Amino acid sequence: MDLTKPTTYVLAGPDYLHPLWLRNFSHGNLDAIVGDNGKIIVQGETLRFANQTIALAPGTKLKVWLERQFMCAETEAVARYEEALKQHQVIVAATRAEKLRLDREADAKFNRQYRLPIAWKPGIKDVLSGLSEKSNGDGRNVATVQHILLSEDLHAGRLHRNAGDFLCSSNTAKNGKRWSTQVSELGKITCKQCLLLAERWKT
């Protein structure tokens, strides 16, 4: 798979180009062709290579676009690059999906070591900075850890927790308010205090 970008060339145009013609570039690149005189014909207008030593064979098809200046590349080269890029993106997406699947399997396997006598699932303590427009909106920040969130009341010796508590803390103030109303049921438990308290049920 060749991801080498196509060779691009800088183009120059006449001193005046009609604004309506320039608006054609607002939707992306335009098809063009090298004329017999070496000039580039684009939607009825004529451009030329800024570097006069460059010469492409008459009839060569081009894609022309506008950055700070007019640019072009051979149509076939652009098509090859775009197809290779699509294939690369598919491979990257598949690789990421497989890594995510394996990571989740590993996390689930780790969590299954802790066989509490009641139902539980991973959960987080929301932080308001994790709900801002500049965040992922899931109540997390860089310091967020995964807790053991109890689905039922737990009474084990001197340890007493209610359904909805985290294993590491028994009151609402310490549990933190779940502003996002979201509970993550995925992810490896990383709260050290939760893991310490759950050690008695580790298999």
C-alpha positions in Angstrom: 0.0 0.0 0.0 1.6 3.2 -1.2 0.7 6.2 0.9 3.0 8.5 -0.9 1.2 11.8 -1.6 0.9 12.7 -5.3 3.3 15.3 -6.7 1.7 18.7 -6.6 2.4 21.7 -8.8 1.8 25.4 -8.2 -0.2 27.1 -10.9 -0.6 30.8 -11.9 -3.5 32.5 -13.5 -4.3 35.7 -15.3 -4.3 39.0 -13.4 -8.1 38.9 -13.2 -10.4 35.9 -12.5 -14.1 36.3 -12.3 -15.4 35.8 -8.7 -18.2 33.5 -9.9 -15.6 31.2 -11.5 -13.5 31.3 -8.2 -16.6 30.1 -6.3 -16.4 26.8 -8.2 -13.5 25.9 -5.8 -15.7 26.3 -2.7 -16.8 22.6 -3.1 -13.3 21.2 -3.5 -11.1 20.4 -6.5 -12.0 20.8 -10.1 -11.2 18.6 -13.1 -8.8 20.1 -15.6 -6.7 19.0 -18.6 -3.3 20.0 -20.0 -3.9 21.7 -23.4 -1.7 21.5 -26.5 0.1 24.7 -25.5 1.0 23.3 -22.1 -1.6 25.5 -20.4 -4.2 24.1 -18.0 -7.8 24.5 -18.9 -10.1 24.7 -15.9 -13.9 25.3 -16.3 -13.3 27.6 -19.3 -10.3 29.5 -17.7 -6.7 29.0 -18.5 -4.0 28.6 -15.9 -0.3 27.8 -16.3 2.5 26.2 -14.3 4.2 28.8 -12.1 7.5 27.0 -12.8 7.8 27.3 -16.5 10.3 24.4 -16.6 7.5 22.0 -15.7 5.7 20.3 -18.6 3.1 17.6 -18.6 2.0 15.9 -21.8 -1.0 17.4 -23.5 -4.2 15.6 -22.5 -3.0 14.9 -19.0 -5.9 15.0 -16.7 -5.5 17.0 -13.5 -7.3 17.9 -10.3 -7.0 21.6 -9.4 -7.7 23.2 -6.1 -7.2 26.5 -4.4 -5.2 27.0 -1.2 -3.3 30.3 -0.9 -2.5 29.7 -4.5 -3.7 27.4 -7.3 -2.4 23.8 -6.9 -2.8 20.7 -9.1 -1.9 17.0 -9.3 -2.4 14.3 -11.8 -5.9 12.8 -11.5 -4.6 9.2 -11.6 -2.1 9.9 -8.9 -4.8 11.6 -6.7 -7.2 8.6 -7.3 -4.4 6.1 -6.3 -3.6 8.0 -3.2 -7.2 8.4 -2.1 -7.9 4.7 -2.6 -4.7 3.7 -0.7 -5.7 6.2 2.1 -9.2 4.6 2.4 -7.7 1.1 2.6 -5.2 2.4 5.3 -8.1 3.9 7.3 -10.0 0.6 7.1 -7.0 -1.3 8.4 -6.4 1.3 11.2 -10.0 1.2 12.3 -10.0 -2.6 12.3 -6.8 -2.7 14.3 -8.2 -0.2 16.9 -11.4 -2.2 17.2 -9.5 -5.4 17.8 -7.3 -3.7 20.4 -10.4 -2.4 22.1 -12.0 -5.9 22.1 -8.8 -7.4 23.6 -8.5 -4.6 26.2 -12.1 -5.2 27.2 -11.6 -8.9 27.5 -8.6 -8.3 29.6 -10.4 -5.8 31.8 -13.4 -8.2 32.3 -11.0 -11.1 33.2 -9.3 -8.9 35.8 -12.7 -7.8 37.3 -13.9 -11.4 37.5 -11.2 -12.1 40.1 -13.4 -10.2 42.6 -16.4 -12.4 43.4 -18.3 -10.1 45.8 -21.4 -11.8 47.4 -23.7 -9.2 45.7 -24.0 -7.8 42.2 -21.7 -4.9 41.2 -20.3 -3.2 38.2 -17.6 -0.7 37.4 -18.5 3.0 37.9 -16.9 6.4 38.1 -17.2 9.5 40.2 -18.2 12.3 37.9 -16.2 15.6 37.9 -17.7 18.7 36.5 -14.6 19.4 34.4 -15.3 16.1 32.6 -18.8 17.4 31.6 -17.6 20.6 30.0 -17.8 21.4 26.3 -14.1 20.8 25.9 -14.2 17.3 27.5 -15.6 14.0 26.3 -18.8 14.8 28.2 -18.6 11.5 30.2 -17.8 13.0 33.6 -14.1 11.9 33.4 -10.8 13.7 33.7 -7.2 12.5 33.7 -7.4 11.5 37.4 -10.6 9.4 37.1 -10.5 5.8 38.3 -12.9 2.9 38.0 -14.6 2.0 41.2 -16.7 -1.0 42.3 -20.2 0.3 42.2 -22.6 -1.8 44.3 -26.0 -2.8 42.8 -27.2 -4.2 46.1 -26.7 -3.6 49.8 -23.6 -5.2 51.2 -23.0 -6.3 54.8 -19.8 -8.2 55.4 -18.5 -8.0 59.0 -17.9 -4.3 59.8 -18.2 -3.3 56.2 -21.7 -1.9 55.4 -22.6 -0.4 52.1 -25.9 0.5 50.4 -26.9 -0.2 46.8 -25.5 2.7 44.8 -22.5 3.2 47.0 -19.0 2.6 45.8 -17.2 -0.1 47.7 -14.5 2.4 48.9 -17.0 5.0 50.4 -20.3 4.7 52.1 -21.8 8.2 51.9 -23.0 10.4 49.1 -20.4 13.1 49.8 -17.6 10.7 49.3 -19.2 8.8 46.5 -19.5 12.0 44.5 -22.6 13.1 42.5 -23.1 11.4 39.2 -24.0 14.5 37.2 -24.0 12.8 33.9 -26.4 10.0 35.0 -24.1 7.6 33.1 -22.5 4.5 34.7 -19.7 2.8 32.9 -20.1 -1.0 33.0 -16.8 -1.4 31.1 -13.3 -0.9 32.3 -10.8 -2.4 34.7 -11.2 -1.5 38.4 -8.4 0.9 39.2 -9.5 2.4 42.6 -6.8 1.2 45.0 -9.2 1.4 48.0 -11.9 -0.6 46.2 -9.4 -3.2 45.3 -8.0 -3.3 48.8 -11.5 -3.9 50.3 -12.4 -6.4 47.6 -9.2 -8.4 48.3 -11.1 -10.8 50.6 -13.2 -12.0 47.7 -10.4 -12.3 45.2 -10.1 -15.7 43.6 
